Amino acid sequence: MTKSNARHDAAGIGVKLPVYLDYNATTPVDPQVAEAMLPWLYEGFGNPSSNHIYGQRAREVVAESRAQLAILLGCQVGEIVLTGCATEANNLAIYGVARALRKRGRHLVTSAVEHPSVSQPFQRLQQEGWELSVLPVDAFGRVDPAAVAAALRPDTVLVSVMHANNEVGTIQPIAEIAALTRARGILLHADAAQSTGKIPVSVDDLGVDLLSLAGHKFYATKGVGALYVRTGTPIEPLLVGAGHEHGLRPGTENVPAIAGLGEAARLAVQRLPLEQARLQGLCDRLQQQLEQAIPGLELNGHAQQRLPNTLNISFPGVSGRDLLEHCTAAVAASVGSACHEEADAVSGVLGAMGVSSQRAHGAVRLSLGTPSTETEIEHAAQALIAAWRKASKFM
């Protein structure tokens, strides 16, 4: 670590700059995950579908990783479908169920704050003649179960509501929604890309029929994810080919990435009890320091029912983008979802929450992760405060 990219506090603890506070966009690969992947990049190169020893070994690590994911989610091993990412998992869940149940009904329900990999498949189905109900959210970004109940119809076949929002961190009342859908025989899907590895995610406690996750959101690599499909759930594949992944996802398995995903799941189970509380403490500390120094700072999202690592706040009198540009050498964060980072428009999530245009314009998402330290939070807080003071003078 050189002087150009590090500062040291009084205790001599180094801080790499800029401090990374964009863990909701992606996480670094955990060293133990990388170590678990390495053998399958070299000597373990076999195709899992091959019957010789190389294929058998690859098949064994895929099975082991699937078992680790099943432990993380509290499900059966055979209910895990490995995919290339959460976007693929979301598309498979939505299109797959819609195709399988198109003769039963053609009504779908989702929320106004979903990730594009959920909202856009629904919009395409709507263009193809399906009816779609988009549920509003309250000022905290939460869906009211009563609104779900009111939206359900005899021809409703699927409801999809994310477990936790990627921008504001708000956690949805999935279990309450599941009680409503299950009573009507309607399938429920939850996008859990942001919640997996940060808070407990049990498919039985949530009551979901389908659930998506992304490896790169909890310290595995990009390019690997999974879809939980409860036994007996009617679903059709999007792609056809060989019979991989119970016939739902053809294509030779990405063995190194899957090995890493399994290790990331194992680490999440091991670390979650302590890490959840630690990240909550760091996030609270960051919020308190910013609130003490910046009058009029506003929290976006629920104060309690949100991810322990996520802090979405609006800085008064400045735009979030300008603020981050003023501290680009000290803090790496975002104004919202990485999927919309290039757009200047106000976040659709904040708009759905009824946040004013001015307040939404000043919003910044600060998301912490396992590598985050107290010293980093101190540096980040001071840098953000200094940047706000500087940026507000020019507005």
Helices and strands as residue ranges (DSSP letters): G 3-5, E 6-8, E 14-16, E 19-20, H 31-37, G 38-40, H 53-73, G 77-79, E 80-83, H 86-100, E 107-111, H 116-127, E 131-135, H 145-151, E 156-160, H 174-184, E 187-191, H 203-206, E 210-214, G 215-217, E 225-229, G 245-247, H 255-293, E 298-300, E 310-314, H 320-326, E 331-332, G 338-340, H 348-352, H 357-361, E 363-367, H 374-392
